[in-house]
Structure formats: C-alpha cells, structure tokens
Amino acid sequence: MTPAELSRTVLRSVRGAVEEQELSVTVPARIVVEPPPRPGCGDYASNVALQLAGPAGRPAREVAEILRRRLDGSAGIARVEIAGPGFLNFTLGDGALVALVREVLAQGDGYGGPSAGQSPGAPGPVAGSAAGGAREVVVAEVLARIDAVAGGSGREADGPVLVPAPYDLATLIARLGADEARWVLLRPAAHDAVRVPERPVQRESNPRFQVQYAYARVRALVRNADDLGFVSEPGDVGLAPTLAGTTPAVPPATVVDGASSAVPTGARQQSPRHSASVPSALSAPSALPSLQALRTLLATYPSVIEVAARLRAPDRVVRHLEATAEAFFRWHDVCPPLPVGEQKPLAVHRARLALAEASGTVLANGLRLLGISAPEHL
C-alpha cells in the first residue's frame, strides 16, 4: 500500500462516518499521510482527527477512535493506533512491501506520475538564456519536466526567488561536467546559495555520485543475477541469513560485474559496509530499520514529485534521491541480493533483487526528471 492508497482508504473512512452520521463535518478533498516523525510509531501517520475535531465539535481522540474502528481490518493495514492528542498511526500488513515492489516494477518509467509507462523526455544540452542565469534556466527546465509528470493544478504560478549561481552555465559545465553542474544548481533550496566545488569527486562523499552509483550497482546486480541464471520476483526479502546457521558476507564492491574496475578508485572501498566482515541480516540491528526506511522512500516518491511541483522546489527531488540511495546501500549491505560463495539462488534472493530493481527504478526516474544521467556502469 502506497501513501496515496492509504490516504484514499482513510478518506473513505471519513466519508463513511459522515454518511452514517457518526461525524458531522465536511469531507476533506484529500487527507495527508506521512512517515511518522520518529521510529516506533508505525509506518505512516495522519493528523486528520485533529483537523476534523473542531468542525465536528468533538475531542480529537474521540474522532480518531471513530476512524480507527472503521479502518481496523482494512486491506493492507495490519494495525491502527491512536497516539498523543489524536494522531492515527498506521502499521501496514506483511504484504505491503511485496505490493509496493510489484507496483513500482509494473509502472517502471511511469512510477511517480499519472502516466505509467511514459517517461519524461531526455533533456538536450541546456544553453545560457538572456531571461535568466544558469540556476534559473536549469530550475525552470526541470520544473517543466516535473509538471509534466505530476499533472494536476493548484501549484504556485511563480516559484520562489532563486539565489543566483556564481558562474554561468557554460563555465560550470566546463569545470564540473554536465551532471555535476546540474546537481550543484538543483540541490540547494531556493533561498540557499549555490556551492560550487573545486572539482567533482567520484566517491560516496559526493551525493550526486552516490545516487548514480546506487543505480549502477542495481544494474550490476541484475546482470550478475542473469549470469547466475535467475531473475527477480517480488516476495519475502527475509531478515534471516540465506542459509541457516551461516553468516553470509557481502561481496566486496569490487566484485561488481566481476571486474575491479567497476568501482572507481576511492568509491566506497573503505566503507565497512562493503567488507567481508559485514554481519548477516540476522545479527545486524540495522536490518529492519534500513528496510523500513527504503520501503518508505520508494512509496513516498510520487508524493515528493507532487510537492516539488506545488512548491516549485526541485531540491525536494534531489534530497529524496540522496536519501533513497543511502537507504538502498544500508539495506543492500546487510541483506545481500545475490548468493554468496557456493550458495544457490533462493526465493529470498529473487525477492531482494526485485526490491533492488524497484530502488533502481525510483533512482533512474528521479535522475531523468533532473536531466542527469543514470549510468549502467561506473
């Protein structure tokens, strides 16, 4: 279940309560559900009961209880709890991740917008414009692409005033390359200054590189799986070792595609997450939180596109991709999608590969929106 589906489910519960005269309020046009502010509060939360309490003339927790009873047992929802003054916390069912992965893979290039299967066109070279500086030109181009994907209306006619970039676009591209130049211009919020590095760094300390490397890593996993004779299939990704009683080691990053050159010098090679001593998913306390974080980031990608369109803020997409790449690596490093050593491919490997492919889909779709390449190899 995605946040949009959960929002519609909660909205139906409100409409039902109004129709059956349990609540006397105007049914809102939409209901916002978001990841909770801290762990241990379920998968998503909503303040809808607090919003309806005043018009209903009833305490927020009483309104929340009415909605909780209606939502209890809904498909895809394992548990609904009331927290604090009347927040609703939702824990999704066991099949939520499988359904999400299936949806992402089914929509492919269209995931994140209303036109599944239709990806935004690849950008041509961006030239300078008399109508604005480098940042204005790139932001306007990306917002046009985001608008085409997000559809709908209700967004600001004019975006916030941008702090100008210190160089023109041609200078930035010559200095940093096209991908890095665009990332540098798009990453800051409108009111923040553009920080131009001396040169692009090809290692994980560079957020743009980490996002591209995460996508390249996904593609390498798919190629390696093909060499091993198996393909992805959404299912239970498991948090236990792939073989009982073993502690599988994550293959070092230099094994991508069987060639050490697949990983640029200095890129993640010193990270303990990619060493042979990485613990199994069973013994790693970060396994479940990393999986939950990745699931939430994949599920909320479409809503991030909507918010970016409404607020005229492409930096929202940039930061979502950064968080997705980081969450992917954290999960990947404790739950390896490929068999290790003499292991045979199992259902859990197919399921993990499907989750990796879904992650790659979100990363590639976001990079395309930003006009930045999604490389198959790095």
Buried (B, 14 or more C-beta within 10 A) or exposed (E): BBBBBBBBBBBBBBBBBBEEEBBEBEBBEEBBBBBBEEEEBBBBBBBBBBBBBEEBEBBBBBBBBBBBEBBEEBEBBBBBBBBEEBBBBBBBBEBBBBBBBBBBBEBBBBBBBEBEEBBBEEBEEBEEBEEBBBBBBBBBBBBEBBBBBBEEEEBEEEBEEBBEBBBEBEBBBEBBBBBBBBBBBBBBBBEEEBEBEEEBBBBBEBBBBBBBBBBBBBBBBBBBBEEBEBEBBBBEBBBEBBBEEEBBBBBBBBBBBEEEEBBBEEBBBEBEBBBEEBBBBBEBEBBBBBBBBBBBBBBBBBBBBBBBBBBBBBBBBBBBBBBBBBBBBBBBBBBBBBBBEEBEBBBBBBBBBBBBBBBBBBBBBBBBBBBBBBBBEB
